[in-house]
């Protein structure tokens, strides 16, 4: 606020004389923040920042775990899809690793962990579960077995049920197409601590007409 006092003339060294207007300004006192208030505000801000950063880190970690698990799932699906596609276009289904591998063999009631067949290109292909590594493995033309699944995928059970492949089991007629039921059970965890169990069944029928 401003208070008008009056007018006066002032010359240095002389007494002021009336004639020049002058005024005195009065500025109200402005109160600032106290140290306690500043510390409280800073503490609230720090708590909010810690919560925000913690939530962001948790979100990143959850996304990382989801991506890692997705990679493992894709690996398992790729292995089973590879098996199904090759078996579907193959022939001479042989259940188990014993006997004459070039002859068809059924095991509709008693499953085996090894399956052998003739691929479309004429090579003999075998799939099995490795009991030491719990991995699904493949062998082509009697070559050493190579894993199809990563170490993060632990296949505890791999069963093959073959039916309709051996014509001697169907005297008089052989109208049934060879087929194999694949059952896989186990668990996977990826690079995170999250463990996911799986129980997959897929039925594959021979595409080549069995006459």
C-alpha positions, 0 to 999 in steps of 0.5 A: 500500500502507498501513503501520500504524505505531501510535497516538498522541495529538497536541496542537499545541504539545505532544508527541504522545501515544499513543492516536490511530491514524495511518497513512502511505500509500505510493503507487507511482510511475506512469510516463507517456509520453515525448515520443518515444512521443507523437510516434510515436503522433501520426505513426501517427494522422496516417498513418491519417487521411491514408490514410482521407481519401485513400480517401474522396476517391478513392471520391467521385471514382470515383462522380462519374466513373461518374455523369457517364459514365452521363449521357452514355450515357443521352444517346446511348441516348435519341437512338438510341431516339428515332430508332428509335421514330420510324422504326418508326412512319414510312413512305417511307424515303429513304436519303441527302439527294439525289434526290426526298426524297418517294420511297422509296430503298434503299441496302442496299450503299452506306450514307448518313449521312442518312436521310429518312422521313415521320413518323406525323403526315405531316411529313418528318423527316431524321436526319444526322451533322454532320461538324463537330460529330460530333453526330446531328441531326434536322430536322422539316418542313425546319426547321433541324437540331438536335442530339440528342446532347451535345457529350460524345458524338462520333459518328465514324460514322453509317451508314444501310442501307435495304432493301425501301423502293423497290418498283422494286427488287423487280419482280413482288412487294413482300412485304418490309417496309422496314427500316433498319440504323443503325450508330453508332460513336464515343467519349464521355468526359463530364466525366472523363478516362475515354474510352469507345468505342461501336459500336452497331447497331440494325435497325428495321423499318417497322411499317406494313404495306407492301402 
